[in-house]
Amino acid sequence: MSSGPDGISGRSLRSRILVVDDEPATVKLLLRLLEQWGFADVVGLTDPTEVAETVAGAPPDLLLLDLKMPNMDGFAVLEAVGPLTRGSTALPVLVLTADATPETKRAALAAGARDFINKPFDAEEIRLRVSNLLDTRHLQLALKEHGDELERRVRERTHALERAQLEVVERLAMAAEFRDDDTHRHAQRIGNTAALLGEELGVSRAGAQRLGRAAPLHDIGKIAVPDAILLKRGRLTNDEYDAVKEHTVVGARILSGSSSPLLQLAEEIAETHHEHWDGTGYPAGLQGEGIPLSGRIVAVADVFDALTHHRPYKDASPTGEAVYEIMCHSSTHFDPTVVAAFESLDHAALVAPAVPPHEEALHAGPEVLAGRGREPVAPGRFARSY
C-alpha cells in the first residue's frame, strides 16, 4: 500500500477527520498539521453542539475531541455519537485534554474514547497516534468487508443448494404421481392446498411454505405399489388394499434419516397422512392430536384432490360434492379444526390452480380436454382416495 511523505498510508490519507475543540486556535493548528501531513478531508468545529448533525451528514473515520468545553463537554459528545463508537468497525476517538488524571481517562474510555493526548500536545505524537488509529480502523473495515463478502457467498451457495434440493423434491413428487394422475399436477395441488390450510390454521408463513413444499412427497411410497394394484379399475381385495397401505411406511423409510427439515417434515407427512381422527386409519392407528398437524392437513388436501380429479380407477366428483364429502367425515376421518379451515378456502381454485394456458393443454388429461362429465363418487365411498 502506498504512503505519503510522513509514512501515512494512502488509504488513511483519504480518511475524513473531524476536530472538535472550543478553542479556535487549537482547531486551526490541528487542521494545519493534518493538511500538512497530507490529509485532504478534515473538518474543524468549535461548537460541540454541531457534532451530531455533522456526523450524521458525513460520518468521519476519526474524531479528535476536547473534553473540557462549555455548553456541551466531550463526555456529552461521546454520548451523542455513542452508536458509532461501538462494534467491530467503531469510530475511533482521540481525546485531547489537559486533565490527565486516571479518573478522567477511565471515564473517557468507558464513554467510547480509544486514545489520549495530553495538552499541550506534541505534533509528532499527534501524527503517530492519528496514523495508528486510522490504520487500525481501515484494517477493521477491510476485515468486515471481507466477512460480508464471505457471508454473501455462503448465502448464495446456500440458496443454490436449497434450489437444487427443492428441484429434487419436485421431481421425486412427480415420479410418485406419474402413474395414476393424468394431469401430473396432483403433487402441486396438494402442496398448494396444504400451504393454504397451514396459513389458515395459524402456521407461520415460513412454516406454511415448508409444508407446501413437503406435502407433494406424501405418496412417494407408491413407487413400491405394483401397477396392477395401483391402476386397478375394480374393487381392491383385502390383500391388495394392504399392499396399497404399505406406501405410507415405504414413503417414510425412503425419506428417513435426512438432516434436512424439509425432508424430515415430508417423512412425517408420508407416514401419517392416512391416519384418521377417530383412530381407524393406518399405518399406526393414531388418533386425534396424536396425529401430527402436518398429517392431518395433508389428509384433507389429499382426499379432496383425489375426489375432484379423474383417476384410472374412478371418475371425478363435482367440487361441491367433494366438499360435502369432506364435511361429512369431520371428526371421524378428519380433524374438525382442519375441516373448518378447509371450509373457508376457495375450493374451485384448489381444484384448478392457475397455470399458463400453454401448459394447461400439455398437462390436462383426455377427459379434461374433451370436457366430458363423470358420474360422481357416492358419499362415503372414497376409500381409494386414500
N, C-alpha and C positions, 0 to 999 in steps of 0.2 A: 504494500500500500504506500503511495507517495506521501510525502510530508512536506510541511512548509519550512522556511529557513530556521525556525526555532524548534524544529523537531516535532511539531504537532502534526498529526496525521491529516491528510486531505479531507477525510470524511468528517473529522472533528472540526476542521476549519469551516465547513459548511453548516455547522450547527447554529441554532438560534439560541442566543444567550440574553437573559433578562436580568438587569441590575436594578436593585431596589434599595435606596438609601435616602433619608430625608435631607442629607447634606448635598447640595448641588455640586460642590467642588469635588466630593468623593465620587459621585456618579460620573462627572466629566473626566476625572482621572482614570477611572476604571475603563470607561468606553475608549479613551485614547490608547490605553495599554492593549486592550483586546484588539482594536483595529490595527495597531502596530504589529501585533503578532500574527495578523492575517485573518482574523475573524471579520467577516463581512456583514453578518446578520446579528447585530447587537442593538438592544433597546434599553434605555435607561428611564427610570421613574423616580421621582422624588415624593410622590403622593402614593402611599401604600394602599389607599382605598381603590386605586385604579388597577390593582394587580389582577383581581378576579376577572374583570372584563377583558383585560389584555391577554391573560392566559386562555380564556375561553375562545377568543378570536384566533389566536395562533399559539398553541402550546409550545413552550420553549424546551430545549434539550438540557438546559442548565439554568438554575436560579441562584444568583448571588444576592444574599439578603442580609440587611442590617437588622439587629434585634431591637435596639432602643430607638423608637420613633414615636412622635406624638400622634394622637388620634387613633392610630392602629399600629401596635407594635409587631415585631416579627413573629411572635407566637400566634397572634391573630391571623397573620398572613398564612402561616403554616396550616392553621386550621381551615382557612378558606380554600386552600389548594390541596387539602388533605388527600382526596381520592387519587390525585396524580402522583403522590409521593409513596404510594403503596403498590405492591405487586411486583412481578418479575421484571417489568420494564419501568420501574418507578422513576419519576423526575428527580434527579439529584439536586440537593440544595446545599450550597456552600455558604455557611453563616459567617458574616463579618461582624465582630463585636469587640468592644473594649472591655466587656465583662468576661473574664476568663475563669471565673470560679467554677469548681466542679458541679455545683448545683445547677448553674445555668447551662452547662454543657449537657448534663444528664437530661434536663428538661427539654432542650432543643432536640437532642437525639430522639427522645420519646415522641416529640411532636412531628418528626419526619426529616430532620436535618441529616445530612450524610457526612459533612466535614466542617472544620472550623479554621478560621484565620483570625488572629488577634489584631486589633488596631493599636497603633499604626502598623500597617502591613508592609511586607517586603514584596516587591514586584515579581522577583524570580519565584518566590514561594507561590504567589497567585498563579503564575503561568504553569508551574508544575502541577498544582492541585486541580486547576481547570482542565489541563490536558488529561490527567489521570481519570478524573470523573467522567469526562466525555468519552474517553476510550472505553471505559467500563460500560457506560450506557450503550454505546453503539455495539459492543460485543453482546450485551443482553438483547438488544433489538435484533441483531443478526441471529442469535440463538432462537429467539421467538419466531422470527420469520422462517427459519429452518424447521422448527417444530410445527408451525402452522402448515408448511408445505407437506411435511410427513403426514400430518393428520388428514390433509386434503387427499393425498394419495391413498391413505388407508380407507377413507370414506369411499373414494371411487372404486377401489378394489372390492370393498365390502358390498357396495351396491351392485357391482358386476357379478359377484358371487351370488347375491340374492336373486338377481335377474335370472342367472343360469339355473338356480335351484327352482325358481318359480316355473321356468320353462320345462324343466324335467317333470315337475309335479303335474303341469298341464298335460304333458304328453302321456304320463302314466295314467292320468284320469281318462284321457281319450282312448287309450288301449283297453281300459277296463270296460268302457261303454260301447266299444266299436261293434260288438257282435249283436247287441239287442236294442240298439237305438238308431232308428232310421235317420234321424236328423244329426246325430253325433253332437248334439248340444245339451244333452241331459246334464252332464257334469257342470257345464257353465250355468245352467238354470238353477241347479241345486246350490251352487256357490252363491249366486245372486240372492236367492230366497233366504238362505241361511244367514247371510250378512245382514239383510234387512230385518229378519227376525231378531238377530242379536242386538241390533241398534234399538229396536222397539222394546226389547226387554232390559235395556239399560246397560248393555255391554259397551265398553269404551269403543271409540272409533277405531283405534288400532286393533283392539280385540275382535271387533266385528269384521274388520278387513282380514285378519288372520283366519277367522272362522270361514269366511268366504273363499279363501284360498285352500284351506284344508279339506272342506266339505266335499269337493269334487272327487276325492280319493276314497269316498265311503265304500264303494263297491269294487275296489282294486282286487279283492279276493275272488271275484267272479272269473278271473283268468284261470282258476283251477276247476271251474264247473264245466263239465263236458257240454258241447253244443247240443247234443241230443236231449239233454235235460233243460239247459238254459233257453233253448229256442223251441221247445216242445209246444205245440199248439193246444194239445188236450190237457186234461187234468193230470197233475203230478201224482205219482204213487207216494206212499209214505217214505219209502227208501229214497226216491228222487228228491222229495222235499227236504229230507235230512241232508242230502248232498248239497242242496242249494244253501241250506242254513250254515254249512261249513264255511261259506265265503267270508263270514264275519271273523272267524278265527284265523283263516288263512290271510285275510287282509291285515289284521293286527300283527300277525307274525311277519309279514313282508315289511311292514313299516316300523317294526320294533327295533330298539337298540340305537336309535338316532339321537344325536345331541342337539338336533335342530328343533326349536319349539314348534315350528310349523308341522314337521313330520310327527312329533310327539302328539300334537293335537289331532292330526289325521289318523294316527293309530287309535286314539281314544274313540274317535267317531266311527272308524271302520268296525270296531269291536262292539259298540253299544247302540248303533242306530236302529237296531231291530228289537231292542228291549222295550217292553210295554209298561206303561204307568202302573198297571194293575199286577205286574209281576208275571204275566203269561208269555212274555217274549223270549228271545234267545240271544246269545248262547248261554247266558248265566242266570236268566230269570230274575234280573234285578228289578227293583220296584221303587216307584215314587222318586224322591230326590236322591235315592241311592244310584240312580242313573245320572251320569254326568250331563250337565246342561247342554253341552255340545251335541251329545247323542239324542237328547230329547228334541232339540231344534231340528236336526237333520232328519229325524224320523218323520216329522210333519212335512218338511220340504220334499223328501224323497217320495212319500206316498202321494202327495198332491201332484207332483210332476208325473209320476207313473200313471196316475188316473187320467190325466189330461192329455196324454200322448200315446200314439199307437205303438204297440209292441208286436213282435211276431205271434205272440200267444193271446193278444187281447186288442180290442178296439179302444179308441179314445173316448172318454166321457166328456160331456159338456162341462164348462168351467163351473157353472152354478151347482151342478150335481156333485162335482168333485168337492167343492167347498162344503156342501151339505154332508157328504161322507165324513170329512174331517171333523165337522162339528158333532156328528153323531157318536164319534168314538173318543170324544173328550172325556177324560177321567178313566178310560179303560185302556185303549191303546196309547193315547197321547196325554201329555202333561196339560192340564186345563189352562194353566197360565200361558203356555206356548200357543195353545189353540186360540186363546183370547187375543194374543198379539197377532197371530196369523189372520184373524178375522178382520183386523183393521187395515190390512195391506190391500194394494191394488192387484186383485187376482188375475185380471186379464193381462196385466203387464208381466206377471210371474210366468204365465203360460207362454207368452211370446215376447221375450225381451227384445228391445230394438236391435236390429242387425242391419248392416248395409244391404241395399237391395240386391247388389250383385252377388252377395254371399248367401242371401236367403234362398235363392233358387238352387245354389250348389248344395246346401245342407238340408233342404227340405226333403222329406220322404215322398214317395209316389202318391200317397193318399192326400198329403197336404197340397201337392201341386194339382192334383185332379179336383180338389175341392169337394170330395165326397164325404158325407157324414157317416157316422158309425153308430152302431147300437150301443147305448150307454151301459156302463157296468152297474149291475143291480146293487142297491145298498147292502153293505156288509159282505160283499163278495170280491174283496180286493186283496186276498192273501198273497197272491203272486206279485203284487205291487211291492211287497216287502222283500 
